[in-house]
Amino acid sequence: MRGQPIHHEWREKIRNGALLGPRWVVGSPIVDGTPSLWAADVGPTIEVRDAAEARRAVRRVKREGADFVKVYSRLSRETYFAIADEARRQGIPHLGHCPDTVRIAEASATGHRTIEHLHALLLATSRHEKEIRRRLAAVRIDPRDPSSLSRYHSWFQQVHPLEWRAVRGYDRDRADALFRNLAANGTAVVPTLGVHRTLELPDDVPSRAEEWKYLPVWQVESWPDQLAALTGGRTPEQERQIRQIFAHRLRLVSELHGAGVRLAAGTDTGTGYLVPGFALHDELALLVAAGLTPAEALRTATRDAARTLGLPAVGTVARGQAADLLVLDADPLRDIRNTRRIHGVVVDGRWIPPEERRRLLAVVEEAAAQTPPPQEGATMTGCGCGGHP
């Protein structure tokens, strides 16, 4: 969801058989307004100030090989609609965050392929939407702030009261009308419940997990401070409200699914406490907690994710389909947590038995242990921001 040159290099090596890995659909760098929510400390972001810059950004990322344009929260209406129009002209999808300045129904009408996260949906389903959008337009980010964590903390602090106002004004009729519109337009929603849970229920995050050994120790040890930087300063009343906001997000997911809106599993891999690969299993469990059956949750990460990404031969088990499979030791339809009980893996027709899988994981663990921290002043990279499996 935030493509960089290394991702294109890996994809080419996988295609050539030089590297074992998954199928990749690689987005552009984040295209955002100015100032962006992302500062230079996490890598390059394309900031656009007007329609001309927005159109140039679309043409640029297409030349660079991106499969889609990744749009973001702080785009102005002028720049967002210019991106959408130019993307249509260039034959490249646009997807990502629904900008703060744009209503979801408007974005859906442009062909916006996926809505990442559930922030915008809270506003769009409230009878207070007009008032909230006026207040949202007043949200400001300090362009002199060099820290992405600080910028995001500022945005969360300003937006959470608006989300609470939205939840208190939830309008089921408005929600039903919007969800019918999304379903008719084929706009998918990627709930990323895992990252919402981390940021909204920080007291519930684990103190350790087995899969953390597959990441560098210095990275794991940075998570508590990062989480505190993003969520610190909340009063007990704010914490109570935010817990209720998270509960409301679960309700929205259930209602989206019931209305026929396509859901695709995404994890926001790269965010603290979300380990690549492993985070998807947690996301499936959260989708079940929101009311989906295990089979329905599995489809969000297989058939429906593939359709969302435009991969017609992926996502189902049938003759003629791509041979990408998990073989499990227990039935996930009985308990979604059984997706973690992996016996072996088939990758593009290649069978990886249990012993080889253990060896591959051991290689990852060793590499993580030997990875030094970035040099001071170097940019940190890795946030997938809604990345699909």
Secondary structure, 3 states (H helix, E strand, C coil): CCCCHHHHHHHHHHHCCCCCCCCCCCEEEEEECCCCCCCHHHCCCEECCCHHHHHHHHHHHHHCCCCEEEECCCCCHHHHHHHHHHHHHHCCCEEECCCCCCCHHHHHHCCCCEEECCHHHHHHCECCHHHHHHHHCCCCCCCCCCCHHHHHHHHHHHHHHHHHHHHHCECHHHHHHHHHHHHHHCCEEECCHHHHHHHHCHHHCCCCCHHHHHCCHHHHHHHHHHHHHHHCCCCHHHHHHHHHHHHHHHHHHHHHHHCCCCECCCCCCCCCCCCCCHHHHHHHHHHHHCCCCHHHHHHHHCHHHHHHCCCCCCCCCCCCCCCCEEEECCCCCCCHHHHHCEEEEEECCEEECHHHHHHHHHHHHHHHHHCCCCCCCCCCCCCCCCCCC
